[in-house]
């Protein structure tokens, strides 16, 4: 099997959030193009009429205070709402450099993923019956190892604690601690996560840690509706 296939397969072996920080960093990260400059006509013409004189009454609206939120209950409701599947994009960085990205759909019938690290890009199809992989510009082949459990939000199902850190009535930020082992981290303690819930839906998970050699590492997971909600089936 090509080396990048082996590397990606190893990375997929982690549990929970797939938080594996042993990968080499990739210095060929895509660059962001510069913004173009455009001159636009004003949408509203300036008013040249004389300003009115006399007293002016200013009305100030007072924002309503958002209702109190049960963070633990909200988290479990948001997880339950992903039961029919979800799309996720995960970016792991080590020492400020992107080390791994995983993008794909997690569905009740399996997962379709694109995994990229310094070794290359590998596509995966995973079902309860097996796992198939295809390196970029390659062909599909079946892997004979046991299919990994791909569920980035699984660890949130049994948190150690949940606290609401902010709530504007639509977006709720949660501080969630989970057993570190549930993230695939070799630690007997708890791991702190920052979780975003927007409109009752789970939208993001952030985790920060330090590698064994003292480098800052983080994982950022963006969650949304599935891109392809059709059943996951073997590609060959």
Secondary structure, DSSP 8 states (H G I E B T S, - for coil): --HHHHHHHHHTT--TTT----S---S---------------SS----S----S----------------HHHHHHHHHHTTTT-EEEEEEEEETTEEEEEEEEEEETTEEEEEEEETTEEEEEEEETTEEEEEETTS--EEE-S------TTGGGGG-SEEEEEEE-SSEEEEEEEEEGGGGT-S-SSEEEEEEEEETTEEEEEEEEEE-TTS-EEEEEEEEES-S--S------
